[in-house]
Amino acid sequence: MQHPTKSTLKNTSKIILAVCIISLAACNHSAKKTVANSIMTDTTKPLLPSKTGFEKTIDGKKTHLYLLKNKNGAEAAITNYGGHLLALLVPDKNGKLTDVVLGFDDIDGYKKAMSSYYGATIGRYGNRIAKGHFILDGRRYDLFINNKPNTLHGGSKGFNDVVWDASQANDQSITMTYLSKDGEEGYPGNLNVKVTYELTDDNSIKISYEATTDKNTIINLTNHSYFNLNGVGSGTILDHTLQLRAANYTPIDSTSIPTGEIAPVAGTPFDFTQPATIGSRINNTDTQLKNGSGYDHNFVLDKHDISTPIATATGDESGIVLEVFTDEPGIQFYSGNFMSGTNTFLNGKTDDQRTGFCLETQHFPDSPNHPKFPSTELKPGETYKTVTIYKFSVKK
């Protein structure tokens, strides 16, 4: 065997050293690339709640979390406990997915914050009924008073606190049903309710409501999602811009019950017929703002036939635009006045005052006690049907 010369050994050593340097550089570049990709992933997609936090048995029925996803990558999380919309991920002006619906990481979070109704399906009667009673067909019905001196959002155990039967047909929709029995919370009639959530390919959440009854009753269903278009926990919503296609609203008394008047918004802090920031007049000394501790009022919509947005809100930082479409005659604009920082969201942020707002499509509050308001009566043989669409895009 021939032994290598010193010159050969020297050249071989150089080659080996060069290969090692190149390999090390490649490994280092690969590691940096992996870390960079991980950081990019972490910063572009917010957390969705885990299914384990929603796997429970309540009132003898199983609860679950359901995920919806459209072709554009938008995602939504929903639970059959209370029909809550838990999270909604849509892209901002930079294409970054942003969670625009305030929510918690498990059912316990919703139980703790129940009086705030985060993301809940509301029924049998959304909003307030004065002093917890109404007259129907000459008979008085008494309800549970849970918002003294009134009934709010269904009573002691509204639709937000029951377990719905759920069926998910595909990746983009889920249908939930519930039988509200005659006398439940004081309301007459066995009410069969169906609610369908659909995440459409234009980044809309479409909510379709349907109900039938076997006895004359009243009904007013809505969704109580809180939105922050800059993202959950990003701070105040007072710099969001809002426009409402509503030339009138229903003033309230000191207990937040409509006085029965339908009043013009012109010349008042309630005039959102042209875009204005939510906070621009919220500290005005107007009596109505005092009565609601801010905005917590029903607006009488000029037009409501699904074809035209009746409300438009824009996140000042994200550029995300929310348009609301509905066939309901009213919308409750609530500016998060009673958010108190006592609850912690999925991403660890707290629900500080006015870090979320609601746009609840509806018939008017206390309609059963105001004959001049649009009727909320439902009779046997009739089908209650209504649709609300929350559509998300970015400012152009």
C-alpha atoms as a printed R data frame, in Angstrom:
    type eleno elety resid chain resno        x      y      z
1   ATOM     1    CA   MET     A     1    0.000  0.000  0.000
2   ATOM     2    CA   GLN     A     2    1.310  3.422 -0.915
3   ATOM     3    CA   HIS     A     3    1.412  5.969  1.957
4   ATOM     4    CA   PRO     A     4    0.167  9.534  1.248
5   ATOM     5    CA   THR     A     5    2.677 12.325  1.085
6   ATOM     6    CA   LYS     A     6    2.650 15.315  3.430
7   ATOM     7    CA   SER     A     7    1.438 17.474  0.539
8   ATOM     8    CA   THR     A     8   -1.503 15.165 -0.139
9   ATOM     9    CA   LEU     A     9   -2.473 15.129  3.560
10  ATOM    10    CA   LYS     A    10   -2.331 18.908  3.706
11  ATOM    11    CA   ASN     A    11   -4.624 19.304  0.669
12  ATOM    12    CA   THR     A    12   -7.034 16.691  2.007
13  ATOM    13    CA   SER     A    13   -7.244 18.530  5.345
14  ATOM    14    CA   LYS     A    14   -8.109 21.757  3.561
15  ATOM    15    CA   ILE     A    15  -10.885 20.045  1.600
16  ATOM    16    CA   ILE     A    16  -12.332 18.446  4.741
17  ATOM    17    CA   LEU     A    17  -12.237 21.791  6.585
18  ATOM    18    CA   ALA     A    18  -14.009 23.565  3.700
19  ATOM    19    CA   VAL     A    19  -16.712 20.902  3.559
20  ATOM    20    CA   CYS     A    20  -17.260 21.213  7.323
21  ATOM    21    CA   ILE     A    21  -17.535 25.009  7.104
22  ATOM    22    CA   ILE     A    22  -20.055 24.775  4.240
23  ATOM    23    CA   SER     A    23  -22.059 22.100  6.080
24  ATOM    24    CA   LEU     A    24  -22.089 24.130  9.289
25  ATOM    25    CA   ALA     A    25  -23.236 27.234  7.447
26  ATOM    26    CA   ALA     A    26  -25.980 25.252  5.728
27  ATOM    27    CA   CYS     A    27  -27.140 23.798  9.050
28  ATOM    28    CA   ASN     A    28  -27.087 27.216 10.679
29  ATOM    29    CA   HIS     A    29  -29.061 28.723  7.759
30  ATOM    30    CA   SER     A    30  -31.559 25.876  7.978
31  ATOM    31    CA   ALA     A    31  -31.971 26.405 11.722
32  ATOM    32    CA   LYS     A    32  -32.486 30.144 11.244
33  ATOM    33    CA   LYS     A    33  -35.006 29.451  8.499
34  ATOM    34    CA   THR     A    34  -36.912 27.015 10.735
35  ATOM    35    CA   VAL     A    35  -37.009 29.512 13.602
36  ATOM    36    CA   ALA     A    36  -38.044 32.303 11.252
37  ATOM    37    CA   ASN     A    37  -40.867 30.174  9.860
38  ATOM    38    CA   SER     A    38  -41.986 29.319 13.373
39  ATOM    39    CA   ILE     A    39  -42.026 32.978 14.382
40  ATOM    40    CA   MET     A    40  -43.924 33.884 11.213
41  ATOM    41    CA   THR     A    41  -46.514 31.211 11.966
42  ATOM    42    CA   ASP     A    42  -46.867 32.319 15.567
43  ATOM    43    CA   THR     A    43  -47.334 35.981 14.655
44  ATOM    44    CA   THR     A    44  -49.746 35.557 11.747
45  ATOM    45    CA   LYS     A    45  -52.320 33.216 13.250
46  ATOM    46    CA   PRO     A    46  -53.973 33.854 16.618
47  ATOM    47    CA   LEU     A    47  -54.928 31.052 18.956
48  ATOM    48    CA   LEU     A    48  -58.147 29.127 18.525
49  ATOM    49    CA   PRO     A    49  -59.688 27.556 21.622
50  ATOM    50    CA   SER     A    50  -58.886 23.907 22.298
51  ATOM    51    CA   LYS     A    51  -61.648 21.338 21.934
52  ATOM    52    CA   THR     A    52  -60.822 19.899 25.362
53  ATOM    53    CA   GLY     A    53  -62.060 23.051 27.099
54  ATOM    54    CA   PHE     A    54  -65.502 22.473 25.623
55  ATOM    55    CA   GLU     A    55  -65.907 18.739 26.174
56  ATOM    56    CA   LYS     A    56  -68.331 18.608 29.102
57  ATOM    57    CA   THR     A    57  -71.675 17.230 30.196
58  ATOM    58    CA   ILE     A    58  -74.203 19.901 31.186
59  ATOM    59    CA   ASP     A    59  -77.815 19.132 32.084
60  ATOM    60    CA   GLY     A    60  -77.143 15.559 30.938
61  ATOM    61    CA   LYS     A    61  -76.091 16.629 27.424
62  ATOM    62    CA   LYS     A    62  -72.657 16.648 25.805
63  ATOM    63    CA   THR     A    63  -71.014 19.900 24.782
64  ATOM    64    CA   HIS     A    64  -68.465 20.242 21.989
65  ATOM    65    CA   LEU     A    65  -66.425 22.753 20.016
66  ATOM    66    CA   TYR     A    66  -66.871 22.949 16.244
67  ATOM    67    CA   LEU     A    67  -64.467 24.544 13.767
68  ATOM    68    CA   LEU     A    68  -65.453 26.194 10.493
69  ATOM    69    CA   LYS     A    69  -63.035 27.135  7.717
70  ATOM    70    CA   ASN     A    70  -63.619 28.692  4.296
71  ATOM    71    CA   LYS     A    71  -61.579 28.506  1.090
72  ATOM    72    CA   ASN     A    72  -59.759 31.747  1.901
73  ATOM    73    CA   GLY     A    73  -58.363 30.543  5.233
74  ATOM    74    CA   ALA     A    74  -60.797 32.384  7.523
75  ATOM    75    CA   GLU     A    75  -61.774 30.307 10.556
76  ATOM    76    CA   ALA     A    76  -64.487 30.303 13.201
77  ATOM    77    CA   ALA     A    77  -64.979 28.374 16.440
78  ATOM    78    CA   ILE     A    78  -68.467 27.645 17.794
79  ATOM    79    CA   THR     A    79  -69.831 25.602 20.683
80  ATOM    80    CA   ASN     A    80  -73.244 24.033 21.169
81  ATOM    81    CA   TYR     A    81  -73.142 25.308 24.749
82  ATOM    82    CA   GLY     A    82  -75.265 28.421 24.458
83  ATOM    83    CA   GLY     A    83  -74.652 28.595 20.703
84  ATOM    84    CA   HIS     A    84  -71.606 30.759 21.375
85  ATOM    85    CA   LEU     A    85  -69.416 32.126 18.610
86  ATOM    86    CA   LEU     A    86  -66.038 31.671 20.318
87  ATOM    87    CA   ALA     A    87  -63.568 33.134 17.830
88  ATOM    88    CA   LEU     A    88  -63.440 34.438 14.272
89  ATOM    89    CA   LEU     A    89  -60.183 34.766 12.326
90  ATOM    90    CA   VAL     A    90  -60.157 37.076  9.307
91  ATOM    91    CA   PRO     A    91  -57.274 38.833  7.488
92  ATOM    92    CA   ASP     A    92  -56.321 42.443  8.223
93  ATOM    93    CA   LYS     A    93  -54.947 44.983  5.715
94  ATOM    94    CA   ASN     A    94  -51.580 43.170  5.706
95  ATOM    95    CA   GLY     A    95  -53.114 39.728  5.259
96  ATOM    96    CA   LYS     A    96  -52.461 38.810  8.888
97  ATOM    97    CA   LEU     A    97  -55.192 36.653 10.425
98  ATOM    98    CA   THR     A    98  -56.849 38.525 13.286
99  ATOM    99    CA   ASP     A    99  -59.333 37.247 15.867
100 ATOM   100    CA   VAL     A   100  -62.092 39.865 15.886
101 ATOM   101    CA   VAL     A   101  -64.546 38.167 18.298
102 ATOM   102    CA   LEU     A   102  -63.912 38.280 22.037
103 ATOM   103    CA   GLY     A   103  -63.975 34.828 23.634
104 ATOM   104    CA   PHE     A   104  -62.612 32.436 26.241
105 ATOM   105    CA   ASP     A   105  -60.686 29.167 26.145
106 ATOM   106    CA   ASP     A   106  -63.233 26.973 27.941
107 ATOM   107    CA   ILE     A   107  -66.831 26.735 29.108
108 ATOM   108    CA   ASP     A   108  -65.865 27.862 32.599
109 ATOM   109    CA   GLY     A   109  -64.845 31.223 31.147
110 ATOM   110    CA   TYR     A   110  -68.295 31.652 29.648
111 ATOM   111    CA   LYS     A   111  -69.961 30.543 32.876
112 ATOM   112    CA   LYS     A   112  -67.982 33.125 34.837
113 ATOM   113    CA   ALA     A   113  -68.801 35.918 32.380
114 ATOM   114    CA   MET     A   114  -72.393 34.802 31.780
115 ATOM   115    CA   SER     A   115  -73.985 38.160 32.539
116 ATOM   116    CA   SER     A   116  -71.963 39.699 29.686
117 ATOM   117    CA   TYR     A   117  -73.256 37.192 27.083
118 ATOM   118    CA   TYR     A   118  -69.987 37.022 25.102
119 ATOM   119    CA   GLY     A   119  -70.746 35.550 21.671
120 ATOM   120    CA   ALA     A   120  -73.991 33.909 22.796
121 ATOM   121    CA   THR     A   121  -77.164 33.022 20.957
122 ATOM   122    CA   ILE     A   122  -79.855 35.013 22.776
123 ATOM   123    CA   GLY     A   123  -83.474 33.953 23.380
124 ATOM   124    CA   ARG     A   124  -86.315 33.540 23.899
125 ATOM   125    CA   TYR     A   125  -86.397 37.296 23.923
126 ATOM   126    CA   GLY     A   126  -83.280 39.341 23.184
127 ATOM   127    CA   ASN     A   127  -82.930 42.619 25.089
128 ATOM   128    CA   ARG     A   128  -85.198 43.819 27.896
129 ATOM   129    CA   ILE     A   129  -88.809 43.358 28.910
130 ATOM   130    CA   ALA     A   130  -89.996 45.976 31.389
131 ATOM   131    CA   LYS     A   131  -90.575 44.786 34.945
132 ATOM   132    CA   GLY     A   132  -90.500 41.176 33.805
133 ATOM   133    CA   HIS     A   133  -94.001 40.827 32.438
134 ATOM   134    CA   PHE     A   134  -96.129 41.239 29.323
135 ATOM   135    CA   ILE     A   135  -99.745 40.724 28.248
136 ATOM   136    CA   LEU     A   136 -100.572 38.324 25.404
137 ATOM   137    CA   ASP     A   137 -104.122 37.423 24.367
138 ATOM   138    CA   GLY     A   138 -105.403 39.084 27.508
139 ATOM   139    CA   ARG     A   139 -103.227 36.992 29.836
140 ATOM   140    CA   ARG     A   140 -100.312 38.275 31.888
141 ATOM   141    CA   TYR     A   141  -97.043 36.338 31.751
142 ATOM   142    CA   ASP     A   142  -94.446 36.865 34.468
143 ATOM   143    CA   LEU     A   143  -90.754 36.332 33.771
144 ATOM   144    CA   PHE     A   144  -87.643 36.035 35.912
145 ATOM   145    CA   ILE     A   145  -86.173 39.455 36.713
146 ATOM   146    CA   ASN     A   146  -82.423 39.183 36.153
147 ATOM   147    CA   ASN     A   147  -81.639 42.817 35.355
148 ATOM   148    CA   LYS     A   148  -83.532 44.705 38.033
149 ATOM   149    CA   PRO     A   149  -86.223 45.778 37.611
150 ATOM   150    CA   ASN     A   150  -86.412 44.074 34.208
151 ATOM   151    CA   THR     A   151  -85.911 40.797 32.365
152 ATOM   152    CA   LEU     A   152  -82.862 40.706 30.088
153 ATOM   153    CA   HIS     A   153  -81.951 38.305 27.255
154 ATOM   154    CA   GLY     A   154  -84.364 35.531 28.151
155 ATOM   155    CA   GLY     A   155  -84.216 35.503 31.942
156 ATOM   156    CA   SER     A   156  -82.443 33.362 34.511
157 ATOM   157    CA   LYS     A   157  -81.500 30.585 32.065
158 ATOM   158    CA   GLY     A   158  -81.735 31.898 28.546
159 ATOM   159    CA   PHE     A   159  -80.652 30.211 25.337
160 ATOM   160    CA   ASN     A   160  -77.085 31.282 26.133
161 ATOM   161    CA   ASP     A   161  -76.976 28.764 29.011
162 ATOM   162    CA   VAL     A   162  -78.516 25.656 27.435
163 ATOM   163    CA   VAL     A   163  -76.977 22.829 25.427
164 ATOM   164    CA   TRP     A   164  -78.134 22.768 21.795
165 ATOM   165    CA   ASP     A   165  -78.241 19.708 19.570
166 ATOM   166    CA   ALA     A   166  -75.667 20.288 16.844
167 ATOM   167    CA   SER     A   167  -75.034 18.845 13.397
168 ATOM   168    CA   GLN     A   168  -72.077 19.862 11.234
169 ATOM   169    CA   ALA     A   169  -72.804 19.046  7.585
170 ATOM   170    CA   ASN     A   170  -69.537 20.380  6.156
171 ATOM   171    CA   ASP     A   171  -66.459 22.482  6.933
172 ATOM   172    CA   GLN     A   172  -68.315 25.765  6.518
173 ATOM   173    CA   SER     A   173  -71.596 25.409  8.398
174 ATOM   174    CA   ILE     A   174  -73.181 24.072 11.551
175 ATOM   175    CA   THR     A   175  -76.849 23.828 12.529
176 ATOM   176    CA   MET     A   176  -78.074 23.785 16.114
177 ATOM   177    CA   THR     A   177  -81.575 23.028 17.393
178 ATOM   178    CA   TYR     A   178  -83.272 23.470 20.755
179 ATOM   179    CA   LEU     A   179  -86.732 22.819 22.160
180 ATOM   180    CA   SER     A   180  -87.750 25.530 24.615
181 ATOM   181    CA   LYS     A   181  -90.641 23.920 26.468
182 ATOM   182    CA   ASP     A   182  -93.934 25.578 27.278
183 ATOM   183    CA   GLY     A   183  -93.485 27.668 30.424
184 ATOM   184    CA   GLU     A   184  -89.680 27.752 30.281
185 ATOM   185    CA   GLU     A   185  -88.606 31.019 31.925
186 ATOM   186    CA   GLY     A   186  -92.308 31.960 31.961
187 ATOM   187    CA   TYR     A   187  -92.799 32.084 28.176
188 ATOM   188    CA   PRO     A   188  -95.806 30.313 26.618
189 ATOM   189    CA   GLY     A   189  -95.633 27.574 23.969
190 ATOM   190    CA   ASN     A   190  -93.275 24.774 22.991
191 ATOM   191    CA   LEU     A   191  -90.818 26.632 20.789
192 ATOM   192    CA   ASN     A   192  -88.697 24.650 18.325
193 ATOM   193    CA   VAL     A   193  -85.658 26.740 17.394
194 ATOM   194    CA   LYS     A   194  -83.018 26.232 14.695
195 ATOM   195    CA   VAL     A   195  -79.906 28.369 14.268
196 ATOM   196    CA   THR     A   196  -77.392 27.883 11.448
197 ATOM   197    CA   TYR     A   197  -73.925 29.426 11.366
198 ATOM   198    CA   GLU     A   198  -72.237 29.547  7.950
199 ATOM   199    CA   LEU     A   199  -68.730 30.829  7.205
200 ATOM   200    CA   THR     A   200  -68.982 31.872  3.569
201 ATOM   201    CA   ASP     A   201  -66.167 32.310  1.059
202 ATOM   202    CA   ASP     A   202  -66.480 36.108  1.134
203 ATOM   203    CA   ASN     A   203  -65.434 36.040  4.820
204 ATOM   204    CA   SER     A   204  -68.945 36.447  6.196
205 ATOM   205    CA   ILE     A   205  -70.598 34.791  9.158
206 ATOM   206    CA   LYS     A   206  -74.191 34.207  8.117
207 ATOM   207    CA   ILE     A   207  -76.595 33.425 10.963
208 ATOM   208    CA   SER     A   208  -80.012 32.063 10.009
209 ATOM   209    CA   TYR     A   209  -82.718 31.746 12.666
210 ATOM   210    CA   GLU     A   210  -85.925 29.714 12.421
211 ATOM   211    CA   ALA     A   211  -88.632 28.821 14.948
212 ATOM   212    CA   THR     A   212  -92.156 27.410 15.273
213 ATOM   213    CA   THR     A   213  -94.559 27.255 18.224
214 ATOM   214    CA   ASP     A   214  -97.651 25.329 19.279
215 ATOM   215    CA   LYS     A   215  -99.081 28.262 21.256
216 ATOM   216    CA   ASN     A   216  -99.135 32.035 20.799
217 ATOM   217    CA   THR     A   217  -95.842 33.376 22.116
218 ATOM   218    CA   ILE     A   218  -93.222 36.098 21.665
219 ATOM   219    CA   ILE     A   219  -89.745 35.704 20.207
220 ATOM   220    CA   ASN     A   220  -86.730 37.912 19.504
221 ATOM   221    CA   LEU     A   221  -83.522 36.028 18.697
222 ATOM   222    CA   THR     A   222  -80.090 37.587 18.223
223 ATOM   223    CA   ASN     A   223  -76.363 37.033 18.595
224 ATOM   224    CA   HIS     A   224  -74.357 38.843 21.259
225 ATOM   225    CA   SER     A   225  -70.817 38.771 19.861
226 ATOM   226    CA   TYR     A   226  -68.417 41.477 20.984
227 ATOM   227    CA   PHE     A   227  -66.142 42.719 18.221
228 ATOM   228    CA   ASN     A   228  -62.756 44.385 18.268
229 ATOM   229    CA   LEU     A   229  -61.630 44.843 14.688
230 ATOM   230    CA   ASN     A   230  -58.041 45.472 15.730
231 ATOM   231    CA   GLY     A   231  -58.000 42.053 17.401
232 ATOM   232    CA   VAL     A   232  -58.899 40.625 20.797
233 ATOM   233    CA   GLY     A   233  -57.118 42.466 23.602
234 ATOM   234    CA   SER     A   234  -55.750 45.200 21.326
235 ATOM   235    CA   GLY     A   235  -57.225 48.012 23.418
236 ATOM   236    CA   THR     A   236  -60.127 50.405 23.145
237 ATOM   237    CA   ILE     A   237  -62.737 50.368 20.378
238 ATOM   238    CA   LEU     A   238  -63.381 54.099 20.795
239 ATOM   239    CA   ASP     A   239  -61.279 54.918 17.715
240 ATOM   240    CA   HIS     A   240  -63.210 52.490 15.519
241 ATOM   241    CA   THR     A   241  -65.338 54.257 12.927
242 ATOM   242    CA   LEU     A   242  -69.056 53.421 12.848
243 ATOM   243    CA   GLN     A   243  -71.880 54.199 10.463
244 ATOM   244    CA   LEU     A   244  -75.522 53.194 11.063
245 ATOM   245    CA   ARG     A   245  -78.236 53.513  8.431
246 ATOM   246    CA   ALA     A   246  -80.691 54.705 11.043
247 ATOM   247    CA   ALA     A   247  -82.273 58.150 11.147
248 ATOM   248    CA   ASN     A   248  -84.132 57.292 14.356
249 ATOM   249    CA   TYR     A   249  -83.630 55.451 17.627
250 ATOM   250    CA   THR     A   250  -85.686 54.485 20.674
251 ATOM   251    CA   PRO     A   251  -84.796 56.593 23.757
252 ATOM   252    CA   ILE     A   252  -84.664 54.790 27.110
253 ATOM   253    CA   ASP     A   253  -85.445 55.551 30.733
254 ATOM   254    CA   SER     A   254  -82.993 55.188 33.616
255 ATOM   255    CA   THR     A   255  -83.568 51.388 33.668
256 ATOM   256    CA   SER     A   256  -82.764 51.068 29.928
257 ATOM   257    CA   ILE     A   257  -86.389 50.443 28.925
258 ATOM   258    CA   PRO     A   258  -87.670 52.273 25.802
259 ATOM   259    CA   THR     A   259  -89.979 55.162 26.578
260 ATOM   260    CA   GLY     A   260  -92.092 54.288 23.526
261 ATOM   261    CA   GLU     A   261  -90.852 57.265 21.548
262 ATOM   262    CA   ILE     A   262  -89.145 56.896 18.168
263 ATOM   263    CA   ALA     A   263  -86.853 59.919 18.041
264 ATOM   264    CA   PRO     A   264  -84.621 61.387 15.324
265 ATOM   265    CA   VAL     A   265  -80.865 61.064 15.786
266 ATOM   266    CA   ALA     A   266  -80.158 64.352 14.014
267 ATOM   267    CA   GLY     A   267  -78.431 66.849 16.284
268 ATOM   268    CA   THR     A   268  -77.717 64.218 18.964
269 ATOM   269    CA   PRO     A   269  -74.706 62.037 19.863
270 ATOM   270    CA   PHE     A   270  -76.682 59.148 18.310
271 ATOM   271    CA   ASP     A   271  -76.281 60.420 14.776
272 ATOM   272    CA   PHE     A   272  -74.118 57.827 13.016
273 ATOM   273    CA   THR     A   273  -75.766 58.367  9.651
274 ATOM   274    CA   GLN     A   274  -72.328 59.592  8.572
275 ATOM   275    CA   PRO     A   275  -69.200 57.735  9.738
276 ATOM   276    CA   ALA     A   276  -67.913 58.861 13.141
277 ATOM   277    CA   THR     A   277  -65.615 57.329 15.723
278 ATOM   278    CA   ILE     A   278  -67.391 55.526 18.543
279 ATOM   279    CA   GLY     A   279  -65.651 57.668 21.141
280 ATOM   280    CA   SER     A   280  -66.121 61.067 19.502
281 ATOM   281    CA   ARG     A   281  -69.277 61.906 21.497
282 ATOM   282    CA   ILE     A   282  -69.536 59.133 24.057
283 ATOM   283    CA   ASN     A   283  -68.657 61.453 26.961
284 ATOM   284    CA   ASN     A   284  -71.285 64.006 25.971
285 ATOM   285    CA   THR     A   285  -73.571 65.098 28.827
286 ATOM   286    CA   ASP     A   286  -76.643 63.909 26.892
287 ATOM   287    CA   THR     A   287  -79.208 62.321 29.227
288 ATOM   288    CA   GLN     A   288  -79.598 59.308 26.973
289 ATOM   289    CA   LEU     A   289  -75.886 58.533 27.183
290 ATOM   290    CA   LYS     A   290  -76.151 58.818 30.942
291 ATOM   291    CA   ASN     A   291  -79.116 56.430 31.023
292 ATOM   292    CA   GLY     A   292  -77.173 53.834 29.029
293 ATOM   293    CA   SER     A   293  -73.767 54.554 30.631
294 ATOM   294    CA   GLY     A   294  -72.716 55.137 27.034
295 ATOM   295    CA   TYR     A   295  -74.264 53.641 23.918
296 ATOM   296    CA   ASP     A   296  -76.672 50.808 24.748
297 ATOM   297    CA   HIS     A   297  -79.606 51.713 22.529
298 ATOM   298    CA   ASN     A   298  -81.832 50.334 19.807
299 ATOM   299    CA   PHE     A   299  -81.522 52.057 16.432
300 ATOM   300    CA   VAL     A   300  -84.495 52.019 14.053
301 ATOM   301    CA   LEU     A   301  -83.141 50.902 10.699
302 ATOM   302    CA   ASP     A   302  -84.051 52.874  7.574
303 ATOM   303    CA   LYS     A   303  -84.001 49.772  5.395
304 ATOM   304    CA   HIS     A   304  -83.608 46.112  6.241
305 ATOM   305    CA   ASP     A   305  -83.821 43.633  3.380
306 ATOM   306    CA   ILE     A   306  -80.355 41.943  3.390
307 ATOM   307    CA   SER     A   307  -79.312 43.662  0.150
308 ATOM   308    CA   THR     A   308  -77.717 46.717  1.772
309 ATOM   309    CA   PRO     A   309  -75.421 46.945  4.823
310 ATOM   310    CA   ILE     A   310  -77.221 48.665  7.684
311 ATOM   311    CA   ALA     A   311  -74.078 49.096  9.779
312 ATOM   312    CA   THR     A   312  -70.404 49.513  8.890
313 ATOM   313    CA   ALA     A   313  -67.524 49.558 11.371
314 ATOM   314    CA   THR     A   314  -63.809 49.930 10.639
315 ATOM   315    CA   GLY     A   315  -60.802 49.084 12.810
316 ATOM   316    CA   ASP     A   316  -58.506 52.094 13.010
317 ATOM   317    CA   GLU     A   317  -55.326 49.988 13.167
318 ATOM   318    CA   SER     A   318  -56.172 46.797 11.287
319 ATOM   319    CA   GLY     A   319  -58.163 48.304  8.424
320 ATOM   320    CA   ILE     A   320  -60.688 45.485  8.892
321 ATOM   321    CA   VAL     A   321  -64.196 46.508  7.847
322 ATOM   322    CA   LEU     A   322  -67.337 44.907  9.292
323 ATOM   323    CA   GLU     A   323  -70.600 45.263  7.386
324 ATOM   324    CA   VAL     A   324  -73.867 44.072  8.919
325 ATOM   325    CA   PHE     A   325  -76.833 42.936  6.812
326 ATOM   326    CA   THR     A   326  -80.203 41.982  8.298
327 ATOM   327    CA   ASP     A   327  -83.921 41.774  7.697
328 ATOM   328    CA   GLU     A   328  -84.603 42.826 11.290
329 ATOM   329    CA   PRO     A   329  -86.095 46.312 11.935
330 ATOM   330    CA   GLY     A   330  -83.610 47.294 14.639
331 ATOM   331    CA   ILE     A   331  -80.058 46.968 15.883
332 ATOM   332    CA   GLN     A   332  -78.748 47.378 19.424
333 ATOM   333    CA   PHE     A   333  -75.435 49.217 19.469
334 ATOM   334    CA   TYR     A   334  -73.615 48.528 22.743
335 ATOM   335    CA   SER     A   335  -70.234 50.158 23.376
336 ATOM   336    CA   GLY     A   336  -68.949 47.759 26.047
337 ATOM   337    CA   ASN     A   337  -69.759 50.131 28.918
338 ATOM   338    CA   PHE     A   338  -69.912 47.450 31.607
339 ATOM   339    CA   MET     A   339  -66.803 45.508 30.633
340 ATOM   340    CA   SER     A   340  -64.775 45.592 33.838
341 ATOM   341    CA   GLY     A   341  -61.457 43.775 33.343
342 ATOM   342    CA   THR     A   342  -62.532 40.821 35.509
343 ATOM   343    CA   ASN     A   343  -62.466 38.174 32.761
344 ATOM   344    CA   THR     A   344  -59.491 36.849 30.792
345 ATOM   345    CA   PHE     A   345  -59.752 36.075 27.095
346 ATOM   346    CA   LEU     A   346  -58.209 33.188 25.191
347 ATOM   347    CA   ASN     A   347  -55.025 35.161 24.488
348 ATOM   348    CA   GLY     A   348  -54.520 36.214 28.132
349 ATOM   349    CA   LYS     A   349  -55.882 39.753 27.727
350 ATOM   350    CA   THR     A   350  -58.631 41.041 30.022
351 ATOM   351    CA   ASP     A   351  -62.032 42.465 29.131
352 ATOM   352    CA   ASP     A   352  -61.283 46.065 30.029
353 ATOM   353    CA   GLN     A   353  -64.001 48.663 29.592
354 ATOM   354    CA   ARG     A   354  -64.928 49.432 25.979
355 ATOM   355    CA   THR     A   355  -62.500 46.988 24.396
356 ATOM   356    CA   GLY     A   356  -65.372 45.422 22.472
357 ATOM   357    CA   PHE     A   357  -68.673 46.511 20.922
358 ATOM   358    CA   CYS     A   358  -71.885 44.730 19.934
359 ATOM   359    CA   LEU     A   359  -74.232 45.153 16.991
360 ATOM   360    CA   GLU     A   360  -77.230 42.988 17.901
361 ATOM   361    CA   THR     A   361  -79.832 42.751 15.145
362 ATOM   362    CA   GLN     A   362  -83.321 42.546 16.637
363 ATOM   363    CA   HIS     A   363  -86.903 43.599 17.000
364 ATOM   364    CA   PHE     A   364  -87.191 46.435 19.485
365 ATOM   365    CA   PRO     A   365  -86.658 46.040 23.245
366 ATOM   366    CA   ASP     A   366  -89.880 45.646 25.257
367 ATOM   367    CA   SER     A   367  -91.971 45.387 22.088
368 ATOM   368    CA   PRO     A   368  -94.690 43.268 23.784
369 ATOM   369    CA   ASN     A   369  -95.449 46.269 26.001
370 ATOM   370    CA   HIS     A   370  -95.414 48.817 23.155
371 ATOM   371    CA   PRO     A   371  -98.186 48.174 20.591
372 ATOM   372    CA   LYS     A   372  -96.692 50.750 18.190
373 ATOM   373    CA   PHE     A   373  -93.406 48.830 17.963
374 ATOM   374    CA   PRO     A   374  -93.010 46.027 15.378
375 ATOM   375    CA   SER     A   375  -94.739 42.918 16.721
376 ATOM   376    CA   THR     A   376  -92.730 40.015 18.154
377 ATOM   377    CA   GLU     A   377  -95.698 37.622 18.341
378 ATOM   378    CA   LEU     A   378  -95.431 34.162 16.805
379 ATOM   379    CA   LYS     A   379  -98.505 31.980 16.300
380 ATOM   380    CA   PRO     A   380  -99.003 28.286 15.565
381 ATOM   381    CA   GLY     A   381  -98.752 27.597 11.840
382 ATOM   382    CA   GLU     A   382  -96.297 30.472 11.344
383 ATOM   383    CA   THR     A   383  -92.533 30.173 10.949
384 ATOM   384    CA   TYR     A   384  -90.223 32.753 12.456
385 ATOM   385    CA   LYS     A   385  -87.362 33.372 10.027
386 ATOM   386    CA   THR     A   386  -84.629 35.975 10.104
387 ATOM   387    CA   VAL     A   387  -81.084 36.296  8.766
388 ATOM   388    CA   THR     A   388  -78.112 38.362  9.874
389 ATOM   389    CA   ILE     A   389  -74.782 38.545  8.046
390 ATOM   390    CA   TYR     A   390  -71.529 39.893  9.502
391 ATOM   391    CA   LYS     A   391  -69.233 40.441  6.507
392 ATOM   392    CA   PHE     A   392  -65.522 41.212  6.871
393 ATOM   393    CA   SER     A   393  -63.194 42.849  4.366
394 ATOM   394    CA   VAL     A   394  -60.337 45.373  4.452
395 ATOM   395    CA   LYS     A   395  -60.389 49.103  3.885
396 ATOM   396    CA   LYS     A   396  -59.511 50.021  0.314
